């Protein structure tokens, strides 16, 4: 099901600025037993993005009602929420009156193998680099051509590609955030000039804080990542995938990764009683 501004349809106004300029934001939300998971966190990030881009934030009750409409009867799926600045004339100047466009679509849950979580995945480094932009860093805005180009670099052998920025630091995966474990300390790339601050990334940061697991946000070189004891990637759909192979180097699915995975599952279970 797709709702556009609350109406069940598949067509979008051709003057929408989301099409013309990528002028908008999006959230990708797992649905389990008709309930969007970590919805509060997703909406908080959306609201922050709206404040930065100066897009009016939708009425929360309206969004909740539309989430309910699309997720009714869904045992497991993915909601994609897109919010654009709405329609406007030709040119970059924003319309005087901004009427955002809401697109809420429900998709089947991806058919990922269970062993991606238990045994880990094969990853690679991408040659496509992320640009530097402190103003937009962290936002899940609609301009994702860097990720599109990076994902086109491989076909079936790998499950994820890691991306560096123009300064040469490892920032994230094409669809995920990265965590590096070395000597029982968890590191995750600093998101200040490049990358997306994923909702699952923040959940994992919270898990570390609440369970006395040392965690640092830092600038991570390619060599530092390769010297890790454990590696994993995360997003709101896959949860946590350990990396078992990177640049022909093997990594174990270590105990600290497993501990964080198990704690995450407990966090998700709490969503049903929240």
Backbone as numpy.savetxt, mean C-alpha at the origin, in Angstrom:
# Nx Ny Nz CAx CAy CAz Cx Cy Cz
-18.88 -5.20 -7.85 -19.71 -4.01 -7.85 -18.84 -2.76 -7.85
-19.27 -1.75 -8.59 -18.59 -0.46 -8.62 -19.62 0.63 -8.34
-19.29 1.50 -7.40 -20.11 2.68 -7.13 -19.31 3.92 -7.51
-19.92 4.79 -8.28 -19.31 6.08 -8.59 -20.23 7.16 -8.04
-19.72 7.87 -7.05 -20.53 8.85 -6.32 -21.85 8.24 -5.84
-21.75 7.01 -5.37 -22.90 6.33 -4.78 -23.81 5.64 -5.77
-23.57 5.79 -7.07 -24.41 5.16 -8.09 -23.71 3.93 -8.66
-24.48 2.90 -8.87 -23.92 1.66 -9.42 -23.79 1.80 -10.93
-22.57 2.08 -11.39 -22.32 2.23 -12.82 -20.84 2.04 -13.10
-20.47 1.98 -14.37 -19.09 1.72 -14.77 -18.47 2.85 -15.57
-19.17 3.97 -15.73 -18.68 5.05 -16.58 -18.31 6.25 -15.73
-17.25 6.94 -16.18 -16.72 8.10 -15.47 -16.72 9.29 -16.43
-17.02 10.46 -15.92 -17.00 11.68 -16.72 -15.62 11.86 -17.35
-15.58 12.05 -18.66 -14.31 12.15 -19.38 -13.51 13.38 -19.01
-14.13 14.34 -18.31 -13.39 15.52 -17.88 -12.81 15.38 -16.48
-12.94 14.19 -15.88 -12.46 14.00 -14.51 -10.94 14.18 -14.45
-10.49 14.94 -13.47 -9.07 15.25 -13.33 -8.25 14.03 -12.91
-8.92 13.00 -12.38 -8.21 11.76 -12.11 -7.68 11.13 -13.38
-8.41 11.27 -14.49 -7.98 10.75 -15.78 -6.92 11.65 -16.39
-7.17 12.96 -16.35 -6.30 13.90 -17.03 -4.94 14.07 -16.35
-4.93 14.08 -15.02 -3.70 14.43 -14.31 -3.32 13.46 -13.19
-4.09 12.41 -13.00 -3.85 11.57 -11.84 -4.09 12.34 -10.55
-5.01 13.29 -10.62 -5.25 14.24 -9.52 -6.17 13.60 -8.49
-5.60 12.76 -7.63 -6.42 12.07 -6.65 -5.60 11.10 -5.82
-6.30 10.33 -5.03 -5.72 9.39 -4.08 -6.45 8.06 -4.16
-5.84 7.00 -3.64 -6.58 5.74 -3.56 -6.14 4.93 -2.35
-7.01 4.02 -1.94 -6.76 3.08 -0.85 -7.15 1.69 -1.33
-6.37 0.70 -0.93 -6.67 -0.69 -1.25 -6.87 -1.43 0.06
-8.07 -1.98 0.26 -8.50 -2.45 1.57 -8.97 -3.90 1.49
-8.41 -4.74 2.33 -8.85 -6.13 2.38 -10.23 -6.21 3.04
-11.09 -7.08 2.52 -12.40 -7.35 3.11 -12.44 -8.81 3.54
-12.79 -9.05 4.79 -12.98 -10.41 5.30 -14.34 -10.48 5.98
-15.16 -11.44 5.56 -16.49 -11.62 6.14 -17.25 -10.30 6.17
-17.25 -9.62 5.05 -18.01 -8.40 4.80 -17.45 -7.16 5.51
-16.30 -7.30 6.18 -15.76 -6.18 6.96 -14.44 -5.71 6.38
-14.34 -4.42 6.04 -13.05 -3.86 5.61 -12.06 -3.86 6.79
-10.87 -4.40 6.55 -9.87 -4.56 7.61 -8.99 -3.31 7.69
-8.72 -2.88 8.93 -7.93 -1.67 9.19 -8.52 -0.45 8.48
-9.85 -0.39 8.46 -10.51 0.70 7.77 -10.19 2.05 8.40
-10.16 2.09 9.72 -9.86 3.36 10.41 -8.52 3.92 9.95
-7.53 3.06 9.83 -6.20 3.50 9.41 -6.19 3.96 7.96
-6.93 3.24 7.11 -7.00 3.64 5.71 -7.65 5.01 5.56
-8.74 5.23 6.28 -9.43 6.51 6.16 -8.60 7.65 6.75
-7.82 7.35 7.78 -6.94 8.38 8.34 -5.88 8.79 7.32
-5.31 7.79 6.61 -4.32 8.13 5.58 -4.97 8.91 4.44
-6.17 8.50 4.05 -6.88 9.22 2.99 -7.12 10.67 3.39
-7.52 10.87 4.64 -7.79 12.23 5.11 -6.52 13.07 5.09
-5.39 12.48 5.50 -4.12 13.20 5.44 -3.78 13.59 4.01
-3.98 12.64 3.09 -3.72 12.92 1.68 -4.61 14.03 1.15
-5.87 14.03 1.56 -6.80 15.08 1.13 -6.34 16.44 1.63
-5.85 16.50 2.86 -5.37 17.76 3.42 -4.18 18.29 2.64
-3.26 17.39 2.27 -2.06 17.81 1.54 -2.42 18.25 0.11
-3.27 17.49 -0.56 -3.64 17.81 -1.94 -4.78 18.83 -2.02
-5.35 19.18 -0.86 -6.46 20.15 -0.80 -7.67 19.66 -1.60
-7.99 18.37 -1.38 -9.22 17.78 -1.92 -10.19 17.63 -0.77
-11.41 18.10 -0.89 -12.37 17.96 0.21 -12.56 16.49 0.60
-12.47 16.22 1.89 -12.62 14.86 2.39 -14.10 14.49 2.44
-14.47 13.30 1.93 -15.90 12.93 1.91 -16.47 12.75 3.31
-17.77 12.81 3.39 -18.46 12.54 4.65 -18.19 11.09 5.06
-17.70 10.90 6.28 -17.30 9.56 6.73 -18.48 8.59 6.74
-19.66 9.07 7.17 -20.84 8.20 7.21 -21.22 7.74 5.80
-21.05 8.63 4.84 -21.34 8.28 3.45 -20.40 7.19 2.96
-19.11 7.34 3.26 -18.14 6.32 2.85 -18.45 4.97 3.50
-18.78 5.00 4.78 -19.08 3.74 5.48 -20.29 3.04 4.87
-21.28 3.82 4.51 -22.48 3.24 3.88 -22.13 2.61 2.54
-21.28 3.27 1.77 -20.92 2.73 0.46 -20.00 1.52 0.58
-19.13 1.52 1.59 -18.33 0.32 1.84 -19.25 -0.86 2.17
-20.26 -0.59 2.96 -21.20 -1.65 3.34 -21.93 -2.19 2.12
-22.33 -1.30 1.23 -23.03 -1.73 0.02 -22.18 -2.68 -0.82
-20.92 -2.31 -1.04 -20.11 -3.13 -1.95 -19.60 -4.42 -1.29
-19.50 -4.42 0.05 -18.93 -5.59 0.71 -19.97 -6.58 1.22
-21.24 -6.25 1.11 -22.29 -7.17 1.56 -22.19 -8.51 0.84
-22.11 -9.58 1.61 -22.03 -10.93 1.04 -20.63 -11.36 0.65
-19.63 -10.50 0.87 -18.26 -10.82 0.47 -17.52 -11.54 1.60
-17.08 -12.77 1.36 -16.31 -13.51 2.35 -14.86 -13.03 2.39
-14.28 -12.79 1.23 -12.93 -12.23 1.15 -12.78 -11.54 -0.20
-12.31 -10.32 -0.15 -12.14 -9.55 -1.37 -11.28 -8.33 -1.11
-11.26 -7.45 -2.08 -10.46 -6.22 -1.98 -11.31 -5.05 -2.45
-11.42 -4.04 -1.60 -12.06 -2.79 -2.00 -10.99 -1.82 -2.46
-11.20 -1.22 -3.61 -10.35 -0.11 -4.04 -11.18 1.15 -4.00
-10.75 2.09 -3.17 -11.39 3.39 -3.05 -10.53 4.41 -3.77
-11.11 5.10 -4.73 -10.40 6.17 -5.43 -11.15 7.47 -5.21
-10.40 8.50 -4.93 -10.99 9.83 -4.73 -10.23 10.81 -5.61
-10.92 11.42 -6.56 -10.27 12.40 -7.42 -10.81 13.80 -7.12
-10.18 14.80 -7.69 -10.64 16.17 -7.49 -11.92 16.46 -8.27
-12.36 15.51 -9.06 -13.59 15.69 -9.82 -13.32 16.30 -11.18
-14.36 16.77 -11.81 -14.27 17.30 -13.17 -13.78 18.74 -13.17
-13.11 19.10 -14.25 -12.62 20.47 -14.41 -12.25 20.70 -15.86
-12.04 21.95 -16.21 -11.70 22.29 -17.59 -10.27 21.91 -17.92
-9.87 22.19 -19.17 -8.51 21.89 -19.59 -7.54 22.81 -18.85
-6.37 22.25 -18.50 -5.37 23.05 -17.79 -5.22 22.59 -16.35
-4.07 22.93 -15.76 -3.75 22.45 -14.42 -4.50 23.18 -13.32
-4.97 24.38 -13.59 -5.64 25.15 -12.54 -6.87 24.41 -12.03
-7.00 24.37 -10.71 -8.14 23.68 -10.10 -9.42 24.49 -10.32
-10.54 23.80 -10.43 -11.81 24.53 -10.51 -12.07 25.30 -9.22
-12.80 26.38 -9.33 -13.13 27.18 -8.14 -13.92 26.35 -7.14
-14.89 25.59 -7.65 -15.69 24.72 -6.80 -15.26 23.28 -7.06
-14.70 22.65 -6.04 -14.21 21.28 -6.18 -15.29 20.31 -5.71
-15.71 19.44 -6.60 -16.67 18.39 -6.27 -16.00 17.04 -6.53
-15.42 16.44 -5.49 -14.65 15.21 -5.70 -15.49 14.07 -6.27
-14.80 13.19 -6.97 -15.41 11.96 -7.48 -14.97 10.80 -6.59
-15.95 10.02 -6.11 -15.68 8.82 -5.31 -15.93 7.59 -6.17
-14.93 6.72 -6.22 -15.09 5.45 -6.92 -14.78 4.35 -5.92
-15.73 3.49 -5.66 -15.54 2.39 -4.72 -15.86 1.10 -5.45
-14.86 0.24 -5.59 -15.03 -1.00 -6.37 -14.59 -2.19 -5.53
-15.33 -3.27 -5.65 -14.98 -4.53 -4.99 -14.41 -5.49 -6.02
-13.25 -6.08 -5.68 -12.58 -7.03 -6.55 -12.42 -8.36 -5.84
-12.32 -9.47 -6.59 -12.00 -10.75 -5.94 -10.64 -10.69 -5.27
-10.47 -11.45 -4.21 -9.17 -11.49 -3.55 -8.18 -12.21 -4.45
-6.96 -11.69 -4.62 -5.98 -12.33 -5.49 -5.68 -13.77 -5.04
-5.47 -14.62 -6.02 -5.22 -16.04 -5.74 -3.72 -16.27 -5.52
-3.20 -15.70 -4.42 -1.78 -15.87 -4.12 -1.56 -17.22 -3.45
-0.47 -17.91 -3.78 -0.16 -19.19 -3.11 0.09 -18.97 -1.62
-0.38 -19.88 -0.79 -0.18 -19.77 0.65 1.31 -19.82 1.00
2.10 -20.52 0.19 3.52 -20.63 0.52 4.27 -19.31 0.38
3.65 -18.29 -0.25 4.27 -16.97 -0.25 4.45 -16.45 1.18
3.47 -16.80 2.04 3.54 -16.37 3.44 4.42 -17.28 4.29
4.35 -18.56 4.01 5.04 -19.52 4.88 6.47 -19.79 4.47
6.72 -19.89 3.17 8.06 -20.23 2.69 8.82 -19.04 2.12
8.08 -17.97 1.81 8.73 -16.78 1.28 8.68 -16.70 -0.23
9.12 -15.55 -0.75 9.05 -15.27 -2.18 10.45 -14.99 -2.74
10.53 -15.01 -4.05 11.73 -14.58 -4.74 11.56 -13.12 -5.14
12.55 -12.30 -4.85 12.49 -10.89 -5.19 13.72 -10.49 -5.99
13.64 -9.33 -6.59 14.75 -8.79 -7.40 14.81 -7.29 -7.19
15.90 -6.68 -7.59 15.98 -5.23 -7.62 15.56 -4.74 -9.00
14.81 -3.66 -9.03 14.36 -3.07 -10.29 15.35 -2.01 -10.75
15.46 -1.83 -12.06 16.30 -0.75 -12.59 15.57 0.58 -12.60
14.24 0.55 -12.66 13.45 1.79 -12.61 13.62 2.44 -11.24
13.94 3.72 -11.20 14.17 4.44 -9.95 12.97 5.31 -9.59
12.79 5.49 -8.29 11.76 6.39 -7.78 12.31 7.81 -7.75
11.48 8.77 -8.15 11.88 10.17 -8.09 11.89 10.70 -6.67
12.34 11.94 -6.51 12.46 12.58 -5.21 11.45 13.73 -5.13
10.55 13.64 -4.16 9.56 14.71 -4.00 9.06 14.72 -2.56
9.65 15.54 -1.70 9.24 15.57 -0.29 7.77 15.90 -0.08
7.18 16.70 -0.97 5.79 17.10 -0.81 4.84 15.91 -0.96
5.16 15.02 -1.90 4.25 13.90 -2.19 4.69 12.59 -1.56
5.90 12.54 -1.01 6.37 11.30 -0.40 5.43 10.86 0.71
5.12 9.57 0.73 4.21 9.00 1.72 2.80 8.84 1.21
2.36 9.70 0.29 0.97 9.68 -0.18 0.74 8.52 -1.15
-0.47 7.96 -1.08 -0.86 6.97 -2.08 -1.70 7.69 -3.13
-1.02 8.54 -3.89 -1.70 9.31 -4.92 -1.83 8.48 -6.19
-2.57 9.00 -7.14 -2.92 8.22 -8.33 -1.81 8.16 -9.38
-0.70 8.85 -9.17 0.39 8.82 -10.14 1.36 7.70 -9.81
1.24 6.57 -10.47 2.02 5.39 -10.12 2.77 4.82 -11.33
3.19 5.70 -12.26 3.86 5.22 -13.46 5.21 4.59 -13.16
5.90 5.06 -12.11 7.18 4.44 -11.76 6.98 2.98 -11.40
5.94 2.69 -10.64 5.66 1.31 -10.26 5.22 0.47 -11.48
4.44 1.09 -12.36 4.01 0.38 -13.57 5.22 -0.03 -14.41
6.16 0.89 -14.58 7.36 0.59 -15.37 8.24 -0.45 -14.67
8.36 -0.32 -13.35 9.18 -1.29 -12.61 8.58 -2.69 -12.70
7.25 -2.79 -12.58 6.60 -4.11 -12.62 6.70 -4.74 -13.99
6.90 -3.95 -15.02 7.03 -4.48 -16.38 8.40 -5.11 -16.64
9.30 -5.02 -15.67 10.67 -5.51 -15.87 10.79 -7.04 -15.77
9.78 -7.71 -15.24 9.87 -9.18 -15.12 8.51 -9.80 -15.33
8.50 -11.11 -15.50 7.24 -11.83 -15.74 6.92 -12.75 -14.56
7.36 -14.01 -14.61 6.82 -15.00 -13.68 7.79 -15.49 -12.60
9.08 -15.31 -12.77 10.02 -15.92 -11.84 9.97 -15.29 -10.46
9.71 -13.99 -10.41 9.75 -13.25 -9.16 8.34 -12.83 -8.73
8.17 -12.64 -7.43 6.88 -12.20 -6.91 6.88 -10.72 -6.54
8.06 -10.11 -6.41 8.13 -8.69 -6.09 9.48 -8.13 -6.52
9.49 -6.85 -6.82 10.72 -6.14 -7.16 10.93 -5.00 -6.19
12.17 -4.83 -5.75 12.51 -3.74 -4.83 13.04 -2.55 -5.63
12.61 -1.35 -5.21 12.93 -0.14 -5.95 13.83 0.79 -5.14
14.84 1.31 -5.78 15.70 2.34 -5.22 15.21 3.70 -5.71
15.59 4.76 -4.98 15.28 6.08 -5.51 16.50 6.67 -6.19
16.37 7.90 -6.68 17.46 8.51 -7.44 18.69 8.79 -6.59
18.53 8.79 -5.27 19.68 8.94 -4.37 20.39 7.62 -4.11
19.81 6.51 -4.62 20.46 5.22 -4.48 20.08 4.42 -3.26
19.04 4.88 -2.52 18.59 4.15 -1.34 17.42 3.24 -1.70
17.36 2.07 -1.06 16.23 1.16 -1.26 15.03 1.72 -0.50
13.90 1.84 -1.18 12.74 2.52 -0.59 11.58 1.57 -0.33
11.24 0.69 -1.29 10.04 -0.13 -1.17 10.00 -1.15 -2.29
8.97 -2.00 -2.27 8.68 -2.86 -3.40 7.74 -2.15 -4.36
7.50 -2.77 -5.51 6.58 -2.14 -6.47 5.17 -2.03 -5.90
4.81 -2.98 -5.01 3.46 -2.96 -4.43 3.50 -3.10 -2.91
4.67 -2.90 -2.34 4.82 -3.24 -0.92 5.83 -2.33 -0.23
5.83 -2.37 1.09 6.90 -1.76 1.89 7.87 -2.86 2.31
9.09 -2.45 2.58 10.18 -3.39 2.87 10.59 -3.30 4.34
10.90 -4.47 4.93 11.46 -4.55 6.28 12.70 -5.43 6.24
13.73 -4.96 6.92 15.03 -5.63 6.95 15.35 -5.96 8.41
15.69 -7.20 8.70 16.05 -7.60 10.06 17.53 -7.96 10.10
18.25 -7.28 10.99 19.68 -7.54 11.14 20.02 -7.47 12.62
20.58 -8.56 13.13 20.96 -8.65 14.54 19.79 -8.29 15.46
18.61 -8.83 15.12 17.38 -8.70 15.91 16.84 -7.27 15.98
17.29 -6.42 15.08 16.73 -5.07 14.93 16.00 -5.01 13.59
14.79 -4.47 13.60 14.00 -4.33 12.38 14.24 -2.93 11.81
14.56 -2.88 10.53 14.74 -1.61 9.83 13.71 -1.51 8.72
13.20 -0.33 8.50 12.33 -0.09 7.34 12.76 1.23 6.71
12.73 1.32 5.39 13.22 2.54 4.74 12.47 3.79 5.19
13.23 4.85 5.35 12.68 6.16 5.66 11.89 6.67 4.46
10.66 7.14 4.73 9.82 7.65 3.64 9.70 9.17 3.81
10.70 9.87 3.27 10.70 11.33 3.38 10.75 12.05 2.03
11.41 11.42 1.07 11.50 12.05 -0.26 10.96 11.14 -1.36
10.73 9.88 -1.05 10.22 8.91 -2.03 9.39 7.87 -1.30
8.46 7.23 -2.04 7.77 6.06 -1.50 6.42 6.36 -0.90
5.75 5.27 -0.50 4.40 5.31 0.07 4.46 4.83 1.52
3.79 5.54 2.40 3.65 5.09 3.79 2.44 4.17 3.85
2.68 2.88 3.67 1.59 1.91 3.63 0.90 1.77 4.97
-0.39 1.49 4.92 -1.14 1.23 6.15 -0.56 0.03 6.89
-0.23 -1.04 6.16 0.34 -2.21 6.82 1.72 -1.90 7.38
2.46 -1.06 6.72 3.76 -0.61 7.26 3.58 0.00 8.64
2.59 0.87 8.77 2.38 1.52 10.06 1.88 0.53 11.10
1.05 -0.43 10.69 0.59 -1.47 11.62 1.78 -2.25 12.16
2.72 -2.58 11.28 3.90 -3.34 11.71 4.79 -2.50 12.63
4.91 -1.22 12.34 5.65 -0.32 13.24 5.00 -0.31 14.62
3.67 -0.28 14.64 2.95 -0.31 15.92 3.16 -1.64 16.65
3.15 -2.74 15.90 3.40 -4.06 16.49 4.77 -4.08 17.17
5.77 -3.56 16.47 7.11 -3.54 17.04 7.15 -2.72 18.33
6.51 -1.56 18.30 6.50 -0.68 19.48 5.84 -1.35 20.67
4.69 -2.00 20.43 3.92 -2.59 21.52 4.50 -3.90 22.04
5.44 -4.48 21.29 6.02 -5.77 21.68 7.52 -5.66 21.95
7.97 -4.44 22.17 9.38 -4.20 22.52 10.35 -4.78 21.50
9.99 -4.68 20.23 10.87 -5.11 19.15 11.57 -3.87 18.62
12.88 -3.80 18.69 13.59 -2.61 18.20 13.32 -2.39 16.71
12.91 -1.18 16.36 12.62 -0.86 14.95 13.14 0.54 14.66
13.79 0.68 13.53 14.32 1.97 13.11 13.90 2.27 11.68
13.46 3.49 11.44 13.27 3.99 10.08 14.58 4.65 9.67
15.15 4.21 8.56 16.49 4.66 8.21 16.69 4.65 6.70
17.78 5.31 6.28 18.21 5.24 4.89 18.96 3.92 4.70
18.45 3.08 3.80 19.02 1.74 3.63 19.67 1.60 2.25
20.95 1.26 2.27 21.64 1.02 1.00 21.32 -0.38 0.48
21.61 -0.59 -0.78 21.41 -1.90 -1.39 22.27 -2.95 -0.68
23.52 -2.60 -0.37 24.40 -3.54 0.31 23.88 -3.91 1.70
23.33 -2.92 2.42 22.80 -3.20 3.75 21.64 -4.19 3.66
20.77 -3.99 2.68 19.63 -4.90 2.50 20.12 -6.30 2.21
21.11 -6.43 1.33 21.61 -7.75 0.96 22.29 -8.47 2.12
22.77 -7.71 3.10 23.44 -8.32 4.26 22.47 -8.65 5.40
21.19 -8.56 5.15 20.19 -8.81 6.19 20.20 -10.26 6.65
19.70 -10.47 7.87 19.46 -11.82 8.37 18.09 -12.33 7.91
17.11 -11.42 7.87 15.76 -11.73 7.41 15.23 -10.54 6.63
14.37 -10.82 5.68 13.73 -9.77 4.89 12.26 -10.10 4.72
11.41 -9.09 4.73 10.02 -9.32 4.34 9.42 -8.04 3.78
8.34 -8.23 2.99 7.59 -7.11 2.43 6.15 -7.20 2.94
5.45 -6.07 2.86 4.09 -6.04 3.39 3.22 -5.10 2.58
1.94 -5.41 2.53 0.92 -4.44 2.15 -0.42 -4.91 2.70
-1.47 -4.15 2.46 -2.76 -4.42 3.10 -3.47 -5.64 2.54
-3.03 -6.14 1.40 -3.67 -7.31 0.80 -2.85 -8.57 1.09
-1.53 -8.51 0.91 -0.71 -9.71 1.11 -0.38 -9.94 2.58
-0.52 -8.91 3.41 -0.07 -9.03 4.79 1.44 -8.97 4.83
2.10 -10.07 5.18 3.56 -10.15 5.21 4.01 -11.33 4.35
4.92 -11.04 3.43 5.59 -12.08 2.67 7.08 -12.04 2.99
7.65 -13.09 3.60 9.10 -13.15 3.76 9.77 -13.23 2.38
10.97 -12.73 2.29 11.78 -12.88 1.07 12.77 -14.02 1.31
12.71 -15.03 0.47 13.63 -16.17 0.62 14.82 -16.07 -0.32
14.70 -15.21 -1.34 15.78 -15.10 -2.32 15.81 -13.69 -2.89
17.01 -13.09 -2.91 17.21 -11.76 -3.49 18.62 -11.71 -4.07
18.72 -11.38 -5.36 20.02 -11.29 -6.03 20.82 -12.59 -5.83
20.15 -13.73 -5.99 20.77 -15.05 -5.86 21.29 -15.36 -4.46
20.85 -14.59 -3.47 21.22 -14.87 -2.10 20.00 -15.40 -1.36
20.17 -16.44 -0.57 19.06 -17.08 0.14 18.92 -16.50 1.54
17.67 -16.40 1.99 17.36 -15.91 3.33 16.39 -16.87 4.00
16.59 -17.08 5.29 15.67 -17.92 6.04 14.43 -17.12 6.42
13.31 -17.83 6.58 12.12 -17.22 7.19 12.35 -17.31 8.69
12.88 -16.25 9.27 13.39 -16.30 10.63 12.33 -16.17 11.70
12.74 -16.36 12.92 11.82 -16.36 14.05 11.19 -15.00 14.29
11.93 -13.93 14.07 11.36 -12.60 14.31 10.30 -12.28 13.25
10.56 -12.66 12.02 9.54 -12.49 10.97 8.28 -13.26 11.33
8.45 -14.51 11.77 7.29 -15.34 12.13 6.52 -14.73 13.30
7.26 -14.17 14.27 6.61 -13.54 15.42 5.76 -12.35 14.98
6.30 -11.53 14.09 5.55 -10.37 13.61 4.35 -10.82 12.78
4.53 -11.86 11.97 3.40 -12.41 11.20 2.27 -12.86 12.14
2.62 -13.61 13.18 1.61 -14.13 14.11 0.91 -13.00 14.85
1.66 -11.99 15.24 1.06 -10.85 15.94 0.13 -10.09 15.01
0.51 -9.97 13.75 -0.35 -9.31 12.77 -1.68 -10.04 12.63
-1.65 -11.36 12.59 -2.90 -12.12 12.49 -3.79 -11.86 13.70
-3.18 -11.72 14.88 -3.96 -11.38 16.08 -4.56 -9.99 15.97
-3.80 -9.06 15.42 -4.31 -7.70 15.22 -5.51 -7.72 14.27
-5.40 -8.50 13.20 -6.50 -8.58 12.24 -7.73 -9.19 12.89
-7.53 -10.20 13.73 -8.67 -10.84 14.42 -9.41 -9.84 15.31
-8.66 -8.91 15.90 -9.30 -7.89 16.75 -10.21 -6.96 15.96
-9.95 -6.85 14.66 -10.79 -5.97 13.84 -12.24 -6.41 13.84
-12.49 -7.70 14.09 -13.84 -8.21 14.04 -14.62 -7.94 15.32
-13.91 -7.54 16.37 -14.60 -7.24 17.62 -14.47 -5.77 17.98
-13.83 -5.01 17.09 -13.63 -3.58 17.36 -14.95 -2.84 17.25
